[in-house]
Amino acid sequence: MRAPRLLLVSGAAVLGLAIMIAAETVIRQETADAFSATQRHVETLARSLRDQIDAKFAAIETLMRVAAAEAQREGLETAAVRMSRMVAARRGKAADFFMLDAAGNRIWASREAGLDPETVTAHLRAHARDLPQLHVTPLGRGPEPGPLTMHFSYPVTGGDGEVRGIVMAAINALQFQRSYGEMNLGRGDVLKLLGRDGVLLARVAGDAVDGGQDIGGSDWSQPQLRGCTAGVLRDAIDGSSRIGSVCSIEAAPLLVGVGVDGAGAMAGVDANSQRYRIIAVLLVGLLAGGAMIMFVLLTRQQLTQAALRRSESRFRALNALGSDWYWETDAKYRLKHVSEGFHRMCGLPPESVSGKALWEVEGIMPVGSDWSGHQVGVARRAPFRDLALRFTSPQAVVAYGSLSGEPVFGEDGEFDGYRGIGNDITAEVTLRRRLRMQHDVTRILSQGQDGAATVREVIE
């Protein structure tokens, strides 16, 4: 009886688990696909930015190298004239150019813009210390109000290797902000330009522009990088983790990086994941509801089948034994069902016997004995046959019946009570008593001598 229900519950549980696993599998796959697509998109942005900056810096460095070589051959003043012509011939005005002597004095400038003396001193010291190469300082404030500016310089050396001056270029932060806007980056996204020594030269995040921090050792600082790399990168400035890509610039010892806010980039996937989980929960709920309904229906069907089997068993017992009524008790021998034939026979109302043991019912007594023997047999759960009982109705009408019963056990082996049949033996008992009375009268009459004494004995 339990096996079909257990199979139903197990099947529903397995199917529900399969639905949840399938939903999570789809979510993981879509999340992985979206992450890979975002990585590819960010790397494409970083490569595009790298190519723009690489071309721009290469042009600036070429002009500075040519001017430095001219100054080394012809002198600073002559080179300044040549440099002014080259700058005037440039199409783009992405940078301002300067030529300074070894003391930091201005020989020539592409526009009347001031230079921060500390920045100039830092570039002169760097070239005095290192081999001739391009030197870059982070975005910083100049002596005049205006946007942050990044500076590049290349040394002008003499024949003895001494620094005779420097050629400088200045790029303001608007160039990086323009690139930030062209890439349609959001407020949570970031654009970075780093030196290979780990110094953050420029950082644009929303409306914020800064630079100068040393983030060496962070996810964004990759001094040995050649080409591009992408992944989840933690920002050492604000502590945020972004899906980012870093590319090396060929024209200068620099790295350029682009990072997008992972939460924003994956928002669509997160919304889909939420919908998938809701749908999965609804499906599991429907499955559980359907399984519960099937469980109830199956239980009812099995109970109905069990009741039919019991009814058939009663019918077969009644037919086989030719009984007048059928009765059942619970495990404590309390009557829980008595057929109509019992009440017609003895005249006791149903409420007087329901829920009581036979020995608790007023008006029922064994014939010729008490209840002790029957109680012992019932306690042993032993079957019994033809137990003769005397019934006295509330109207003082006496009837006699015979009970037979056997113990009943459920499918789990537990004792459920007794069931049996009864027969009306009132006519038989009355007939036996009449016959015995006739026999006794005949015997007394045949033995009596005194007529009067014989009559009194018969009457008694």
C-alpha positions as CSV (number, residue, x, y, z in Angstrom):
1,M,0.0,0.0,0.0
2,R,2.9,2.4,0.7
3,A,5.0,1.5,-2.3
4,P,3.0,3.5,-4.9
5,R,2.9,6.6,-2.7
6,L,6.6,6.3,-1.9
7,L,7.3,6.0,-5.6
8,L,5.2,9.0,-6.3
9,V,6.9,11.2,-3.7
10,S,10.4,10.0,-4.8
11,G,9.6,10.7,-8.4
12,A,8.3,14.1,-7.7
13,A,11.3,14.9,-5.5
14,V,13.8,13.7,-8.2
15,L,11.9,15.7,-11.0
16,G,11.9,18.8,-8.8
17,L,15.6,18.5,-8.1
18,A,16.2,18.0,-11.9
19,I,14.2,21.2,-12.6
20,M,16.3,23.2,-10.1
21,I,19.6,21.7,-11.4
22,A,18.6,22.5,-15.0
23,A,17.7,26.1,-14.1
24,E,21.1,26.6,-12.3
25,T,22.9,25.0,-15.3
26,V,21.3,27.4,-17.7
27,I,22.1,30.3,-15.3
28,R,25.7,29.3,-15.0
29,Q,26.1,28.9,-18.8
30,E,24.5,32.3,-19.6
31,T,26.6,33.9,-16.9
32,A,29.8,32.4,-18.3
33,D,28.8,33.4,-21.9
34,A,27.9,37.0,-20.7
35,F,31.2,37.2,-18.8
36,S,33.2,36.0,-21.8
37,A,31.4,38.5,-24.1
38,T,32.0,41.3,-21.7
39,Q,35.7,40.4,-21.5
40,R,36.0,40.4,-25.3
41,H,34.2,43.8,-25.4
42,V,36.5,45.3,-22.8
43,E,39.6,43.9,-24.5
44,T,38.4,45.4,-27.8
45,L,38.0,48.8,-26.1
46,A,41.4,48.5,-24.5
47,R,43.0,47.6,-27.9
48,S,41.3,50.5,-29.6
49,L,42.4,52.9,-26.9
50,R,45.9,51.4,-27.0
51,D,46.0,51.9,-30.8
52,Q,44.8,55.5,-30.4
53,I,47.3,56.4,-27.7
54,D,50.1,54.5,-29.4
55,A,49.7,56.4,-32.6
56,K,49.4,59.7,-30.7
57,F,52.4,59.1,-28.5
58,A,54.4,57.8,-31.4
59,A,53.8,61.0,-33.3
60,I,54.7,63.1,-30.3
61,E,57.8,61.1,-29.5
62,T,59.0,61.3,-33.1
63,L,58.6,65.0,-33.1
64,M,60.5,65.3,-29.8
65,R,63.3,63.0,-31.0
66,V,63.8,64.9,-34.2
67,A,63.8,68.2,-32.4
68,A,66.3,66.9,-29.8
69,A,68.6,65.6,-32.6
70,E,68.4,69.0,-34.4
71,A,69.2,70.8,-31.1
72,Q,72.2,68.5,-30.6
73,R,73.6,69.3,-34.0
74,E,72.5,73.0,-34.5
75,G,71.8,74.3,-31.1
76,L,68.7,74.9,-29.1
77,E,67.7,78.2,-30.8
78,T,68.0,76.8,-34.3
79,A,66.2,73.6,-33.3
80,A,63.4,75.7,-31.7
81,V,62.8,77.4,-35.0
82,R,62.6,74.0,-36.8
83,M,60.4,72.6,-34.0
84,S,57.9,75.5,-34.3
85,R,57.6,74.8,-38.0
86,M,56.9,71.1,-37.4
87,V,54.3,71.8,-34.7
88,A,52.6,74.3,-37.0
89,A,52.4,71.7,-39.7
90,R,50.7,69.2,-37.4
91,R,47.0,68.6,-38.0
92,G,46.0,67.8,-34.5
93,K,46.8,70.0,-31.5
94,A,46.6,67.2,-29.0
95,A,49.7,68.5,-27.1
96,D,51.7,71.6,-26.3
97,F,55.4,71.6,-26.9
98,F,58.3,73.3,-25.1
99,M,62.1,73.5,-25.5
100,L,64.1,74.2,-22.4
101,D,67.8,74.7,-21.6
102,A,69.7,72.7,-19.0
103,A,68.6,75.2,-16.3
104,G,65.0,74.8,-17.1
105,N,64.6,78.2,-18.9
106,R,62.2,78.3,-21.8
107,I,63.7,78.6,-25.2
108,W,60.5,78.2,-27.1
109,A,56.8,77.1,-26.5
110,S,54.0,76.3,-28.8
111,R,51.7,78.5,-26.7
112,E,52.1,80.8,-23.8
113,A,51.4,78.3,-21.1
114,G,53.2,78.1,-17.8
115,L,55.2,75.0,-16.7
116,D,55.4,73.9,-13.1
117,P,59.0,74.4,-12.0
118,E,58.9,71.2,-9.9
119,T,57.8,69.2,-13.0
120,V,60.6,70.7,-15.1
121,T,63.2,69.9,-12.3
122,A,61.9,66.3,-12.0
123,H,62.4,65.7,-15.8
124,L,65.9,67.3,-15.8
125,R,66.9,65.1,-12.9
126,A,65.5,62.0,-14.5
127,H,67.5,62.6,-17.7
128,A,70.7,63.4,-15.8
129,R,70.3,60.1,-14.1
130,D,69.1,57.7,-16.9
131,L,70.1,57.0,-20.4
132,P,68.5,59.1,-23.1
133,Q,64.9,58.0,-23.2
134,L,61.3,59.2,-23.0
135,H,60.3,60.3,-19.5
136,V,56.7,60.6,-18.4
137,T,55.2,62.2,-15.3
138,P,51.6,61.7,-14.1
139,L,48.7,64.1,-14.4
140,G,49.2,67.1,-12.2
141,R,48.3,70.7,-11.7
142,G,50.3,73.5,-13.4
143,P,51.1,77.0,-12.1
144,E,47.9,78.3,-13.8
145,P,44.3,77.2,-13.2
146,G,43.2,74.6,-15.7
147,P,42.8,70.9,-16.3
148,L,45.3,68.3,-15.1
149,T,48.3,67.8,-17.4
150,M,50.6,64.9,-18.2
151,H,54.2,65.7,-19.3
152,F,56.6,64.0,-21.6
153,S,60.3,64.9,-22.2
154,Y,63.3,63.8,-24.3
155,P,66.8,65.0,-23.5
156,V,69.1,67.1,-25.7
157,T,72.6,65.9,-25.0
158,G,76.0,67.2,-26.0
159,G,79.0,65.2,-27.3
160,D,80.1,64.5,-23.8
161,G,76.7,63.1,-22.9
162,E,75.8,66.0,-20.7
163,V,72.2,67.2,-20.8
164,R,72.1,70.5,-22.6
165,G,68.3,70.9,-22.5
166,I,65.1,69.0,-22.9
167,V,62.2,68.9,-25.3
168,M,58.8,68.6,-23.5
169,A,55.2,67.9,-24.5
170,A,52.1,68.4,-22.3
171,I,48.8,66.6,-22.8
172,N,45.9,67.7,-20.6
173,A,43.3,65.4,-19.1
174,L,40.6,66.4,-21.6
175,Q,42.2,64.1,-24.1
176,F,41.6,61.1,-21.8
177,Q,38.1,62.3,-20.9
178,R,37.2,62.6,-24.6
179,S,38.4,59.0,-25.1
180,Y,36.3,57.9,-22.1
181,G,33.2,59.5,-23.6
182,E,33.8,58.0,-27.1
183,M,33.9,54.5,-25.6
184,N,30.5,55.1,-23.9
185,L,31.9,54.1,-20.5
186,G,29.5,54.5,-17.6
187,R,30.0,56.1,-14.2
188,G,31.2,52.8,-12.6
189,D,33.7,52.2,-15.4
190,V,37.3,53.3,-15.5
191,L,40.1,54.2,-18.0
192,K,43.8,54.1,-16.9
193,L,47.2,54.9,-18.2
194,L,50.1,53.4,-16.2
195,G,53.9,53.3,-16.2
196,R,55.5,50.0,-16.1
197,D,57.0,51.0,-12.8
198,G,53.4,50.8,-11.3
199,V,52.8,54.6,-11.2
200,L,49.3,55.6,-12.2
201,L,49.8,58.3,-14.8
202,A,46.1,59.0,-15.5
203,R,42.8,57.6,-14.3
204,V,39.4,58.6,-15.5
205,A,36.3,57.3,-13.6
206,G,33.1,59.1,-14.4
207,D,33.7,62.8,-13.7
208,A,36.8,62.1,-11.5
209,V,40.3,62.5,-13.1
210,D,43.5,61.9,-11.1
211,G,46.9,60.3,-11.3
212,G,50.2,60.0,-9.5
213,Q,49.4,57.1,-7.2
214,D,51.8,54.1,-7.0
215,I,49.7,51.0,-7.5
216,G,52.6,48.7,-8.2
217,G,51.7,45.0,-7.4
218,S,48.0,45.6,-8.1
219,D,46.0,43.6,-10.7
220,W,46.3,46.5,-13.1
221,S,50.1,46.8,-12.8
222,Q,51.7,44.2,-15.1
223,P,55.3,45.3,-16.0
224,Q,56.1,42.2,-18.1
225,L,53.0,42.4,-20.2
226,R,53.3,42.2,-23.9
227,G,50.0,42.5,-25.9
228,C,46.8,42.5,-23.9
229,T,45.2,40.5,-21.0
230,A,41.7,40.5,-19.6
231,G,40.0,39.3,-16.4
232,V,38.5,40.5,-13.2
233,L,40.8,43.3,-11.9
234,R,40.7,44.9,-8.5
235,D,41.1,48.6,-8.4
236,A,43.7,49.7,-5.8
237,I,42.1,53.2,-5.7
238,D,38.5,52.5,-4.8
239,G,38.7,48.8,-4.0
240,S,36.2,47.9,-6.7
241,S,36.6,44.8,-8.8
242,R,35.8,45.3,-12.5
243,I,35.9,43.2,-15.7
244,G,39.0,44.8,-17.2
245,S,41.7,44.6,-19.9
246,V,45.2,45.9,-19.9
247,C,47.4,46.4,-23.0
248,S,51.0,47.5,-23.5
249,I,51.9,50.5,-25.6
250,E,54.7,50.0,-28.1
251,A,55.7,53.6,-28.5
252,A,56.4,54.1,-24.8
253,P,56.9,52.0,-21.6
254,L,53.3,52.4,-20.7
255,L,50.2,50.3,-20.1
256,V,46.6,51.3,-20.9
257,G,43.6,49.7,-19.2
258,V,39.8,49.8,-19.5
259,G,37.5,48.4,-16.8
260,V,33.7,48.1,-16.7
261,D,31.5,47.7,-13.6
262,G,30.7,43.9,-13.4
263,A,27.4,44.5,-11.8
264,G,26.2,46.8,-14.6
265,A,27.6,44.6,-17.3
266,M,26.0,41.5,-15.9
267,A,22.7,43.2,-14.9
268,G,20.8,41.7,-17.8
269,V,22.1,38.2,-16.9
270,D,21.2,38.7,-13.2
271,A,17.6,39.7,-14.2
272,N,17.4,36.6,-16.4
273,S,18.8,34.4,-13.6
274,Q,16.1,35.8,-11.3
275,R,13.4,35.0,-13.8
276,Y,14.8,31.5,-14.4
277,R,14.8,30.8,-10.6
278,I,11.2,32.1,-10.2
279,I,10.0,29.9,-13.1
280,A,11.9,26.9,-11.6
281,V,10.3,27.5,-8.2
282,L,6.8,27.9,-9.8
283,L,7.3,24.6,-11.7
284,V,8.5,22.8,-8.6
285,G,5.5,24.3,-6.8
286,L,3.1,23.0,-9.5
287,L,4.9,19.7,-9.4
288,A,4.6,19.5,-5.6
289,G,0.9,20.5,-5.8
290,G,0.2,17.9,-8.5
291,A,2.1,15.3,-6.5
292,M,0.1,16.1,-3.4
293,I,-3.2,15.8,-5.2
294,M,-2.1,12.5,-6.7
295,F,-0.9,11.4,-3.3
296,V,-4.3,12.2,-1.7
297,L,-6.2,10.6,-4.6
298,L,-4.0,7.5,-4.4
299,T,-4.4,7.3,-0.7
300,R,-8.2,7.6,-1.1
301,Q,-8.1,4.9,-3.8
302,Q,-6.1,2.6,-1.6
303,L,-8.4,3.2,1.4
304,T,-11.4,2.6,-0.8
305,Q,-9.9,-0.6,-2.1
306,A,-9.1,-1.7,1.4
307,A,-12.7,-1.0,2.5
308,L,-14.0,-2.9,-0.5
309,R,-11.8,-5.8,0.4
310,R,-13.0,-5.7,4.0
311,S,-16.6,-5.5,2.7
312,E,-16.1,-8.4,0.4
313,S,-14.5,-10.3,3.3
314,R,-17.6,-9.6,5.4
315,F,-19.9,-10.6,2.6
316,R,-18.1,-13.9,2.1
317,A,-18.1,-14.6,5.8
318,L,-21.8,-13.9,6.1
319,N,-22.6,-16.1,3.1
320,A,-20.3,-18.9,4.2
321,L,-21.7,-19.0,7.8
322,G,-25.3,-18.1,7.1
323,S,-25.2,-15.5,9.9
324,D,-27.9,-13.0,10.9
325,W,-25.6,-10.1,11.6
326,Y,-22.0,-8.9,11.4
327,W,-19.9,-7.1,14.0
328,E,-16.5,-5.5,14.4
329,T,-14.4,-4.2,17.3
330,D,-11.3,-2.0,17.6
331,A,-8.1,-3.2,19.2
332,K,-9.6,-2.7,22.7
333,Y,-12.5,-4.9,21.9
334,R,-14.9,-2.0,21.7
335,L,-17.8,-2.4,19.3
336,K,-17.4,-0.1,16.3
337,H,-19.7,-1.7,13.8
338,V,-22.8,-3.9,14.3
339,S,-25.2,-4.6,11.5
340,E,-28.9,-3.9,11.6
341,G,-29.8,-7.6,12.2
342,F,-28.4,-7.4,15.8
343,H,-30.7,-4.6,16.8
344,R,-33.7,-6.3,15.3
345,M,-32.9,-9.4,17.2
346,C,-32.3,-8.1,20.7
347,G,-34.1,-4.8,20.7
348,L,-31.0,-2.9,22.1
349,P,-30.6,0.6,20.5
350,P,-27.3,1.2,18.5
351,E,-26.1,3.9,20.9
352,S,-26.2,1.5,23.9
353,V,-23.6,-0.8,22.4
354,S,-21.4,1.5,20.2
355,G,-17.9,2.1,21.7
356,K,-18.4,-0.5,24.5
357,A,-17.0,-4.0,25.0
358,L,-19.7,-6.7,25.2
359,W,-19.3,-7.1,29.0
360,E,-19.8,-3.3,29.4
361,V,-23.2,-3.4,27.7
362,E,-26.2,-3.5,30.1
363,G,-28.6,-6.3,29.1
364,I,-26.0,-8.8,27.6
365,M,-24.8,-11.8,29.7
366,P,-23.3,-15.1,28.8
367,V,-25.6,-18.1,29.1
368,G,-24.7,-20.4,32.0
369,S,-21.4,-18.6,33.0
370,D,-19.8,-15.1,33.5
371,W,-17.5,-13.1,31.2
372,S,-14.2,-14.2,32.7
373,G,-13.5,-17.1,30.4
374,H,-14.3,-15.0,27.3
375,Q,-12.2,-12.1,28.5
376,V,-9.2,-14.5,28.9
377,G,-9.6,-15.8,25.3
378,V,-9.9,-12.2,23.9
379,A,-6.8,-11.1,25.8
380,R,-4.9,-13.9,24.1
381,R,-6.4,-12.8,20.8
382,A,-7.8,-16.2,20.3
383,P,-10.8,-16.9,17.9
384,F,-14.0,-18.1,19.5
385,R,-17.1,-20.0,18.2
386,D,-20.8,-20.1,19.3
387,L,-20.6,-18.0,22.4
388,A,-24.2,-18.1,23.7
389,L,-25.5,-14.8,25.0
390,R,-28.7,-13.7,26.7
391,F,-30.1,-10.3,25.6
392,T,-32.6,-8.3,27.6
393,S,-34.1,-5.3,25.9
394,P,-35.2,-2.1,27.7
395,Q,-38.8,-3.5,27.4
396,A,-37.7,-6.6,29.3
397,V,-37.9,-8.8,26.2
398,V,-35.4,-11.7,26.4
399,A,-33.7,-13.0,23.3
400,Y,-30.7,-15.3,22.8
401,G,-27.9,-15.1,20.3
402,S,-24.7,-16.9,19.3
403,L,-21.4,-15.0,18.5
404,S,-18.4,-16.2,16.6
405,G,-15.3,-14.0,16.1
406,E,-11.7,-14.0,15.0
407,P,-8.8,-11.5,15.5
408,V,-8.0,-9.1,12.6
409,F,-4.4,-7.9,11.8
410,G,-3.5,-5.0,9.4
411,E,-1.1,-5.1,6.5
412,D,1.6,-3.9,8.9
413,G,1.0,-6.8,11.3
414,E,-0.6,-4.7,13.9
415,F,-3.7,-6.0,15.8
416,D,-6.8,-4.1,14.7
417,G,-9.5,-5.9,16.7
418,Y,-12.1,-8.6,16.2
419,R,-14.7,-9.2,13.6
420,G,-17.3,-11.9,13.4
421,I,-20.9,-12.9,13.0
422,G,-24.0,-13.6,15.1
423,N,-27.0,-15.7,14.9
424,D,-30.4,-15.5,16.5
425,I,-30.9,-18.7,18.6
426,T,-33.9,-17.6,20.6
427,A,-36.2,-20.2,18.9
428,E,-33.6,-23.0,19.5
429,V,-33.2,-22.1,23.2
430,T,-37.0,-21.9,23.7
431,L,-37.5,-25.2,21.9
432,R,-34.8,-26.9,24.0
433,R,-36.4,-25.5,27.2
434,R,-39.9,-26.7,26.2
435,L,-38.6,-30.2,25.4
436,R,-36.8,-30.4,28.7
437,M,-39.9,-29.2,30.5
438,Q,-42.0,-31.8,28.7
439,H,-39.5,-34.4,29.7
440,D,-39.5,-33.3,33.3
441,V,-43.3,-33.3,33.5
442,T,-43.5,-36.8,31.9
443,R,-41.0,-38.1,34.4
444,I,-42.7,-36.6,37.4
445,L,-46.1,-37.8,36.3
446,S,-44.8,-41.3,35.7
447,Q,-43.2,-41.5,39.1
448,G,-45.8,-39.7,41.2
449,Q,-48.1,-41.7,43.7
450,D,-50.0,-38.9,45.4
451,G,-51.9,-36.9,42.8
452,A,-52.0,-33.7,44.7
453,A,-48.2,-33.8,45.4
454,T,-47.5,-34.7,41.8
455,V,-49.4,-31.6,40.5
456,R,-47.6,-29.3,42.9
457,E,-44.2,-30.7,41.7
458,V,-45.1,-30.2,38.1
459,I,-46.2,-26.6,38.8
460,E,-43.0,-25.8,40.7
